[in-house]
Structure formats: structure tokens, C-alpha cells
Amino acid sequence: MAQDHPASIRHVLQEIDGGRILDVASGVGQFSRLLVDCLGSYEQLTGIDTSTKAIEQANAGFSEPNVHFQVADATTLPFPDGSFDTVALSNSMHHMANLEAVFCEIRRVLIPRGRLILFEMHSDAPSPASQNAIDLHLWAAEVDRALGKYHEPVLSRKQLMLQIDALQLRNRQSIEWCSNDENDDVEGIAQLMKQVLQQVEGMDKENALAETARALIERIRSSGMQSQPFVLTVGYLPTNP
């Protein structure tokens, strides 16, 4: 994953001594891999996610003895106060129904004035191909909501930056990135969307979601698909009042 990101992002991470790291909502460990491969140094990394399947996959994907993943809820982290020097959160803010509680817990488990690393996508597409990736994510979010899962649309760049501003990070650095690499596996994308649609088979929204999927696949065939835009932010959280 590290080689998929520009030198500017790798350079920021290479300057960081992560110490004890917590990767919140780690999923299968993709962002954890970027941290392990790019950080200047770190002592240990712990990833947490509510998905048992994702945690099992993450643990299977790392051979490093100081990297471990466990099932946990971000709103009730199972760690003592001040357990970590760095907390990371990637592409998860729009998945969290109680973001305020999540950041309250992040502040609690961080050392005073600990470091926060955010890597979040936004919805301001720089090209039609990037817009297709955003629309695919919006479609997947709609499927999740039909299944009763919390998955809000991705924030606009302005909304995302307002949320980051509200954290009042000290010594903040923010870098924007959007890959120009094309995803030309249209048939693979179509097959994946077909598999996702099977989850809503028989539901009221099945036909509408299927029609949206067909239209989106045609747009991807016509104009291609590139990455959504992202913002990497690094800074130090102020202590709790």
C-alpha cells in the first residue's frame, strides 16, 4: 500500500516516531500496513474494529510480532487512560454514529497532547472518473443503510475540513492526494456490485439499487474510474478540558 501513495504522504509519515499506536476502525489493516511500512519508527501497533471477520483477516496479514488486532468498539475502548502515543483513524468518520464519543475516547487513551493521524476521503471529485468512485461509495453506503448499518455519505471537502478544524490540532499538517491511476477492471467491479446486491434481494429498495448499479457501470465503462480524493492530517490533540 505504501508505494500507492505519493512521496509527500510518505515523507510526512517518515518523520513520525509513532511510539505506541492505536489504529481505530482498522478494518483488515490496510492503513495499519501503510503506517508500519512508512513511519520513521514505532514501538507497537494495536488495531481495533467491531468486525470479527476483519480482525481475523488483519491478524493473518501481519507477521510483525509488535502488531496486533482485536475486536473492540471505538466508543468504549478497552484500554487505560494514556495507553497510546499516537492514534490513527482512516476512512471511518462517516461510519460512526457518535463521532463525539469516539474522539472523547481517543483523547482518553492518548497521552497528554498525543498525536492524531487522520486519513479521510471527501466527495469533491477532480474528474468524472473520480466522481464515479465517489458515486460507487455512495451506492455502497445506500446498500448498507438498507441493511440497517450506519453508513453516511462521504463528507464534502469543506465539511471534512470543518470537522478537522474543530479538533483544534496543534502543529497540524494537512496534505491532499488523489491518485490518477485508472481502475480498468469494469467487469470485476460489476461482479462485485452484483454480489453486494444479493444482500438486499427481496427488499423494497432492491430494484432501485440495481438500476443505479447498472447506470453507474455504464458510466464507468464510458469515463473510467479513479480514486476518490483524500486528506492526510497529522497533529497533536489538546488535552481534555
Disulfide bonds with the S-S distance in Angstrom:
none
